[in-house]
Amino acid sequence: MKNNLFAFLAALLLASPLLAFNTGKSILFADSYMLRAQGVEAAYWNPANLVRQKHIDFWAPGLNMGVSVANNSFDLDTYNFIVGQDYLEDADKQLILNKINGSLHTEMEAQVSLFGFTLDNMSFSSALHAMGKLALSERYLELLLYGNTDSLYVFDKGTTDAKGISYVDFTFGAGGFEIPLLPSEYPVLRTGFSVSALVGVANADLTEFYGYLQSGWDGITLHQDITLRTGFGGYGHKAMLGAACDLSQNLQLGLTLDNLWGKLTWSAVAEELQYSLVADSVYAVDIQDDFYVLRDERVAIADYATELPPEIRMAALWKDNKYSFSADYVQAFKHSAATSKVGRLSFGAQLLPLPFLPLNFGLALGNEAYPWRASYGFGLKSKGSEFGFSVQSIDSIFPGQKSKGVSFGSYIRLWI
């Protein structure tokens, strides 16, 4: 039973592998990348920019990747302070709680390219994606730090949650289709689409979470019910529609709708892990006895589907020979492990001090669910290849002791 409980707690942590970045190179611009994506990447950002080209574009396996880990409360300074103390004074405890706004949120994400190439105005590609979120109520930490100073503590899914998903996509994209019959004074409007077959790897979702701790003259009563739904091996699909136009020689606008008809059905293994912890009218004298009852049960369930909610993105890109600036806004229609219905805005810039040396910067504005972040990157570019690296600091202008998380990205692109 104890081993199963430890496995459950580990599953909650691993179930939080961020708001999804489609490809690793987007980290260079803090996600302001829709109109910058070319070649294979355009199928994930705006397939309207899959324009006809004579060369073949290749995505190097495993080398186009991004990894991100973040939380909404603690920077490295705070972490080092906590672990460096032999004893926490009341002022230290309050400092910790003041950094948490209702819940401690942690997020992780990873994306790795498997293969990709273009032919004319089409692309074929595959990538592995893993993402998720974990939220822990501030009341848990308050109870841990101070003990049960209140007579009643209530824990529910409003402030505690866990969800995660990982899958492999096989994506076909086509674009550069010009809308006919528009008045001649209108800019040319390009459109495109991509469709993805999805192979589910693993899924975890906290479907039920309710509990309370109550203290009174008759002792302490504790009750906690937890249900975690898990799936391994599945299939699914999603699609993207994109449009872009050049308002001038320097200014481009774009719009996409992603995750259309998006869902994953978990069919190989589908289970519910159910845990219940009960302790009624317990006094301190009873602690040496078995004062609680813990039930755990693993139940096979019918196949179930995980929805990938539709997401809208709007972008603008201004560029000339040595500079470029971009802005992206994205918002989903629902919350999920991969999306947020709280909109977010990001900006990107690129400087070319030399034709072969791009320097990249990005800034993503924060909101209640998404800490602000700053990105830096550089690359090298030749006639037949480009590669580069990036680092992103979360809730701090530079990576370091004040960061609440960090992201890394790399890319390699070849064409012949």
C-alpha positions as CSV (number, residue, x, y, z in Angstrom):
1,M,0.0,0.0,0.0
2,K,2.8,2.4,0.9
3,N,4.6,1.7,-2.4
4,N,1.4,2.4,-4.3
5,L,1.0,5.7,-2.4
6,F,4.6,6.7,-3.3
7,A,3.9,5.8,-6.9
8,F,0.8,7.9,-6.9
9,L,2.7,11.0,-5.6
10,A,5.4,10.4,-8.2
11,A,2.8,10.3,-10.9
12,L,1.4,13.6,-9.8
13,L,4.9,15.2,-10.1
14,L,5.7,13.5,-13.4
15,A,2.3,14.5,-14.7
16,S,3.5,18.0,-14.8
17,P,6.1,17.6,-17.6
18,L,3.7,24.5,-19.8
19,L,1.9,26.0,-22.2
20,A,3.0,24.3,-25.3
21,F,5.7,25.5,-27.6
22,N,5.3,23.9,-31.0
23,T,9.0,23.8,-31.8
24,G,12.2,24.4,-29.9
25,K,13.4,27.4,-32.0
26,S,10.4,29.5,-30.8
27,I,12.1,29.8,-27.4
28,L,14.6,32.2,-29.1
29,F,11.7,34.7,-29.5
30,A,9.7,33.9,-26.3
31,D,7.0,32.2,-28.5
32,S,6.6,35.2,-30.9
33,Y,7.3,32.9,-33.8
34,M,4.3,32.4,-36.0
35,L,5.4,34.4,-39.0
36,R,9.1,33.6,-38.5
37,A,8.6,29.9,-39.0
38,Q,9.8,28.7,-42.4
39,G,10.1,25.3,-44.1
40,V,9.1,22.3,-41.9
41,E,8.3,24.5,-38.9
42,A,5.7,26.4,-40.8
43,A,3.3,23.4,-40.6
44,Y,3.3,23.9,-36.8
45,W,3.0,27.7,-36.7
46,N,1.3,28.9,-39.9
47,P,1.1,26.6,-42.9
48,A,0.2,29.5,-45.1
49,N,4.0,30.2,-45.2
50,L,4.7,26.8,-46.8
51,V,5.3,28.6,-50.1
52,R,6.7,26.9,-53.2
53,Q,10.4,26.5,-53.1
54,K,13.0,24.8,-55.3
55,H,15.1,23.5,-52.4
56,I,14.3,20.6,-50.0
57,D,14.3,21.6,-46.3
58,F,15.4,19.1,-43.7
59,W,14.7,18.9,-40.0
60,A,17.6,17.2,-38.2
61,P,16.3,14.3,-35.9
62,G,16.6,15.0,-32.2
63,L,18.5,18.3,-32.7
64,N,15.5,20.6,-32.9
65,M,14.3,20.6,-29.3
66,G,13.1,22.6,-26.4
67,V,12.9,21.9,-22.6
68,S,11.3,24.2,-20.0
69,V,10.7,24.0,-16.3
70,A,8.9,26.7,-14.3
71,N,6.9,27.6,-11.2
72,N,4.9,30.7,-10.2
73,S,6.3,31.3,-6.7
74,F,9.9,30.4,-5.8
75,D,13.2,31.6,-7.4
76,L,16.6,30.1,-6.8
77,D,17.3,32.6,-4.0
78,T,14.3,31.5,-2.1
79,Y,15.0,27.8,-2.6
80,N,18.6,28.2,-1.4
81,F,17.4,30.2,1.6
82,I,14.9,27.5,2.6
83,V,17.2,24.5,2.3
84,G,20.0,26.4,4.0
85,Q,18.0,27.0,7.2
86,D,18.2,24.5,10.2
87,Y,15.0,26.1,11.6
88,L,12.4,28.4,10.0
89,E,11.3,31.3,12.1
90,D,7.7,32.6,11.8
91,A,9.0,35.5,9.6
92,D,10.6,32.9,7.3
93,K,7.4,30.9,7.1
94,Q,5.4,34.0,6.3
95,L,7.9,34.9,3.6
96,I,7.3,31.6,1.9
97,L,3.5,31.9,2.1
98,N,3.6,35.5,0.8
99,K,5.2,34.2,-2.4
100,I,2.3,31.9,-3.2
101,N,-0.9,33.3,-4.6
102,G,-3.5,30.6,-3.7
103,S,-1.5,27.7,-5.3
104,L,2.0,26.7,-6.0
105,H,2.0,26.0,-9.8
106,T,4.8,24.0,-11.5
107,E,5.0,23.4,-15.2
108,M,7.3,21.4,-17.5
109,E,7.4,20.9,-21.2
110,A,9.6,19.2,-23.8
111,Q,9.6,18.9,-27.6
112,V,12.0,16.9,-29.7
113,S,12.0,16.6,-33.5
114,L,12.0,13.1,-35.0
115,F,12.2,13.9,-38.7
116,G,11.0,16.5,-41.2
117,F,11.4,17.6,-44.8
118,T,9.6,19.8,-47.4
119,L,8.8,19.1,-51.0
120,D,7.6,22.2,-53.0
121,N,4.9,23.7,-50.9
122,M,4.3,20.6,-48.7
123,S,6.0,19.2,-45.6
124,F,6.1,15.9,-43.8
125,S,7.3,15.8,-40.2
126,S,7.1,14.2,-36.8
127,A,7.9,15.3,-33.2
128,L,7.5,14.2,-29.6
129,H,5.7,16.5,-27.3
130,A,5.3,16.2,-23.5
131,M,3.7,18.8,-21.2
132,G,1.6,19.3,-18.1
133,K,0.9,21.2,-15.0
134,L,0.7,20.6,-11.2
135,A,-0.9,22.9,-8.7
136,L,-0.7,22.5,-4.9
137,S,-2.9,24.5,-2.5
138,E,-1.3,27.2,-0.3
139,R,-3.3,25.7,2.5
140,Y,-1.3,22.5,2.4
141,L,1.9,24.5,2.9
142,E,0.4,26.6,5.6
143,L,-0.6,23.4,7.4
144,L,2.9,22.0,7.0
145,L,4.6,25.1,8.3
146,Y,2.3,26.1,11.1
147,G,0.3,23.0,12.0
148,N,-3.4,23.1,12.4
149,T,-3.9,26.6,13.7
150,D,-7.4,26.8,12.2
151,S,-10.3,24.6,13.1
152,L,-11.1,23.7,9.5
153,Y,-9.0,23.2,6.3
154,V,-10.7,22.4,3.0
155,F,-8.8,21.1,0.0
156,D,-10.4,20.8,-3.5
157,K,-9.6,21.0,-7.2
158,G,-10.0,24.7,-7.2
159,T,-6.5,25.1,-5.9
160,T,-5.0,21.7,-6.4
161,D,-4.8,19.9,-9.7
162,A,-2.5,17.8,-11.9
163,K,-2.6,16.9,-15.6
164,G,-0.1,15.9,-18.2
165,I,0.0,14.5,-21.7
166,S,2.7,13.2,-24.1
167,Y,2.3,12.2,-27.7
168,V,4.0,11.9,-31.1
169,D,2.6,13.7,-34.1
170,F,2.9,12.8,-37.8
171,T,2.1,16.0,-39.6
172,F,1.4,16.8,-43.3
173,G,1.2,20.5,-44.2
174,A,0.6,22.4,-47.4
175,G,0.3,26.1,-48.1
176,G,1.0,29.2,-50.1
177,F,-2.5,29.0,-51.7
178,E,-3.5,32.4,-52.8
179,I,-7.2,33.5,-52.5
180,P,-8.4,34.3,-56.0
181,L,-10.8,37.1,-57.1
182,L,-9.8,39.6,-54.5
183,P,-9.7,43.3,-55.7
184,S,-6.4,44.2,-57.2
185,E,-5.8,46.9,-54.6
186,Y,-6.0,44.2,-51.8
187,P,-2.8,42.5,-50.6
188,V,-2.3,38.9,-51.7
189,L,-3.8,36.6,-49.0
190,R,-2.1,33.2,-48.6
191,T,-3.7,30.2,-46.9
192,G,-2.6,26.8,-45.8
193,F,-3.4,23.8,-43.6
194,S,-1.8,21.0,-41.7
195,V,-3.2,17.8,-40.4
196,S,-1.6,15.6,-37.7
197,A,-2.1,12.0,-36.8
198,L,-1.3,11.6,-33.1
199,V,0.1,8.6,-31.3
200,G,-0.6,8.9,-27.6
201,V,2.3,7.9,-25.2
202,A,0.9,8.7,-21.8
203,N,-1.8,10.8,-20.0
204,A,-2.6,11.6,-16.4
205,D,-5.5,13.7,-15.1
206,L,-6.6,14.4,-11.6
207,T,-10.4,14.0,-11.9
208,E,-11.4,14.1,-8.3
209,F,-9.7,15.8,-5.3
210,Y,-11.6,16.7,-2.2
211,G,-10.6,16.6,1.5
212,Y,-10.7,18.4,4.8
213,L,-9.0,18.5,8.2
214,Q,-11.1,19.5,11.1
215,S,-10.0,19.9,14.8
216,G,-12.2,20.3,17.8
217,W,-13.0,18.9,21.3
218,D,-13.4,15.4,19.9
219,G,-9.9,15.4,18.3
220,I,-8.8,15.7,14.7
221,T,-10.7,14.4,11.7
222,L,-9.0,14.0,8.4
223,H,-10.7,12.9,5.1
224,Q,-9.1,13.0,1.6
225,D,-10.4,11.4,-1.6
226,I,-8.2,11.4,-4.7
227,T,-8.9,9.9,-8.2
228,L,-6.2,10.0,-10.9
229,R,-7.2,8.9,-14.4
230,T,-4.3,7.5,-16.4
231,G,-3.9,6.3,-20.0
232,F,-1.1,4.7,-22.0
233,G,-1.1,4.2,-25.7
234,G,-3.7,6.0,-27.8
235,Y,-4.5,7.6,-31.1
236,G,-5.9,10.9,-32.2
237,H,-5.8,13.8,-34.6
238,K,-5.8,17.6,-35.0
239,A,-5.6,20.2,-37.7
240,M,-4.5,23.8,-38.2
241,L,-5.7,26.4,-40.6
242,G,-3.5,29.4,-41.4
243,A,-3.6,32.7,-43.3
244,A,-1.0,35.3,-44.0
245,C,-0.6,38.4,-46.1
246,D,2.1,41.0,-46.9
247,L,0.7,44.5,-46.2
248,S,3.9,46.0,-47.5
249,Q,7.4,44.9,-48.4
250,N,8.3,45.0,-44.7
251,L,5.1,44.2,-42.8
252,Q,3.3,40.8,-42.6
253,L,0.2,39.7,-40.7
254,G,-1.0,36.2,-39.9
255,L,-3.8,34.3,-38.2
256,T,-4.1,30.6,-37.3
257,L,-6.6,28.3,-35.7
258,D,-4.9,25.3,-34.2
259,N,-6.1,22.1,-32.5
260,L,-9.2,21.9,-34.7
261,W,-11.0,18.6,-34.1
262,G,-8.2,17.8,-31.7
263,K,-8.4,14.9,-29.4
264,L,-6.5,11.8,-28.2
265,T,-8.3,8.5,-27.3
266,W,-6.5,6.3,-24.8
267,S,-7.2,2.7,-25.6
268,A,-4.2,0.5,-24.9
269,V,-4.4,0.9,-21.1
270,A,-7.0,3.1,-19.3
271,E,-7.2,3.1,-15.5
272,E,-8.3,5.0,-12.5
273,L,-6.1,5.1,-9.4
274,Q,-8.4,5.8,-6.4
275,Y,-7.1,6.8,-2.9
276,S,-9.0,7.5,0.2
277,L,-7.5,8.5,3.6
278,V,-9.7,8.7,6.7
279,A,-8.9,9.4,10.3
280,D,-11.8,10.1,12.7
281,S,-11.6,11.8,16.1
282,V,-7.8,11.3,16.6
283,Y,-6.1,12.5,19.8
284,A,-2.3,12.9,20.2
285,V,-2.3,9.8,22.4
286,D,-3.6,7.8,19.4
287,I,-0.7,8.7,17.1
288,Q,1.3,5.6,18.1
289,D,-1.5,3.4,16.9
290,D,-2.8,2.9,13.4
291,F,-5.0,6.0,13.7
292,Y,-5.9,6.2,10.0
293,V,-7.4,4.0,7.2
294,L,-5.9,4.2,3.7
295,R,-7.6,2.6,0.8
296,D,-6.1,2.4,-2.6
297,E,-7.5,0.7,-5.7
298,R,-6.6,0.4,-9.3
299,V,-9.6,0.1,-11.6
300,A,-9.7,-0.6,-15.3
301,I,-12.0,1.8,-17.1
302,A,-13.4,2.2,-20.7
303,D,-11.4,4.0,-23.3
304,Y,-11.6,7.8,-22.8
305,A,-10.7,10.8,-24.9
306,T,-8.5,13.8,-24.0
307,E,-9.7,17.0,-25.7
308,L,-7.1,19.4,-27.3
309,P,-9.1,22.7,-27.2
310,P,-8.9,25.0,-30.3
311,E,-6.4,27.8,-30.0
312,I,-6.3,31.1,-31.9
313,R,-3.1,33.0,-32.7
314,M,-2.6,36.4,-34.3
315,A,0.8,37.8,-35.3
316,A,2.6,40.7,-37.0
317,L,6.1,40.8,-38.3
318,W,8.1,43.8,-39.5
319,K,11.5,43.1,-41.1
320,D,14.2,44.6,-43.3
321,N,17.7,43.3,-44.2
322,K,19.2,43.7,-40.7
323,Y,16.3,43.9,-38.2
324,S,13.0,42.2,-37.6
325,F,10.4,42.7,-34.9
326,S,7.3,40.5,-34.2
327,A,4.3,40.3,-31.9
328,D,2.1,37.3,-31.2
329,Y,-1.1,36.9,-29.2
330,V,-2.4,33.4,-28.4
331,Q,-5.5,32.2,-26.5
332,A,-7.3,28.9,-26.3
333,F,-11.0,28.3,-25.8
334,K,-10.5,26.1,-22.8
335,H,-7.9,25.1,-20.2
336,S,-6.0,21.8,-20.8
337,A,-2.6,20.3,-20.1
338,A,-1.4,22.0,-23.3
339,T,-3.5,25.2,-23.5
340,S,-4.8,28.1,-21.5
341,K,-7.9,30.2,-22.1
342,V,-6.0,33.1,-20.5
343,G,-4.5,35.0,-23.5
344,R,-0.8,35.9,-23.6
345,L,1.3,38.3,-25.6
346,S,4.9,38.0,-26.7
347,F,7.4,40.0,-28.7
348,G,10.5,39.0,-30.6
349,A,13.4,40.7,-32.3
350,Q,16.3,39.7,-34.4
351,L,19.5,41.6,-35.3
352,L,21.9,40.6,-38.1
353,P,25.2,42.4,-37.3
354,L,26.7,40.1,-39.9
355,P,24.7,38.2,-42.6
356,F,25.6,34.8,-41.1
357,L,25.2,35.8,-37.4
358,P,21.6,36.2,-36.2
359,L,21.1,37.5,-32.6
360,N,17.7,36.9,-31.2
361,F,15.7,38.3,-28.3
362,G,12.2,37.7,-26.9
363,L,9.9,38.9,-24.2
364,A,6.6,37.2,-23.2
365,L,4.3,39.2,-20.9
366,G,3.0,37.3,-17.9
367,N,-0.6,36.8,-16.6
368,E,-2.2,35.0,-13.7
369,A,-1.3,31.6,-15.2
370,Y,1.9,32.3,-17.1
371,P,5.0,34.1,-15.6
372,W,6.7,36.6,-17.8
373,R,9.9,35.5,-19.5
374,A,12.9,36.8,-21.4
375,S,14.8,34.9,-24.1
376,Y,18.2,35.2,-25.7
377,G,19.8,33.2,-28.5
378,F,22.3,33.2,-31.3
379,G,22.9,31.2,-34.4
380,L,25.1,30.7,-37.5
381,K,23.7,30.6,-41.0
382,S,25.2,29.6,-44.3
383,K,23.7,29.0,-47.8
384,G,22.8,25.5,-47.0
385,S,22.3,25.3,-43.2
386,E,21.6,27.1,-40.0
387,F,21.9,26.2,-36.3
388,G,21.6,28.0,-33.0
389,F,20.9,27.9,-29.3
390,S,18.7,29.8,-26.9
391,V,18.1,30.2,-23.2
392,Q,15.0,31.7,-21.5
393,S,14.7,33.1,-18.0
394,I,11.3,33.0,-16.3
395,D,10.2,35.9,-14.1
396,S,13.7,37.4,-14.3
397,I,15.4,39.4,-17.0
398,F,18.4,37.2,-16.9
399,P,18.9,33.5,-15.9
400,G,20.2,33.3,-12.4
401,Q,19.3,33.4,-8.7
402,K,16.1,35.4,-9.3
403,S,14.7,33.1,-12.0
404,K,11.6,31.0,-11.3
405,G,12.4,28.7,-14.1
406,V,14.5,28.2,-17.2
407,S,14.1,27.0,-20.8
408,F,16.6,25.8,-23.3
409,G,16.2,25.4,-27.1
410,S,18.3,24.3,-30.1
411,Y,17.8,24.0,-33.8
412,I,19.5,22.7,-36.9
413,R,18.1,23.2,-40.4
414,L,19.5,21.9,-43.6
415,W,18.4,22.5,-47.2
416,I,19.6,21.3,-50.6
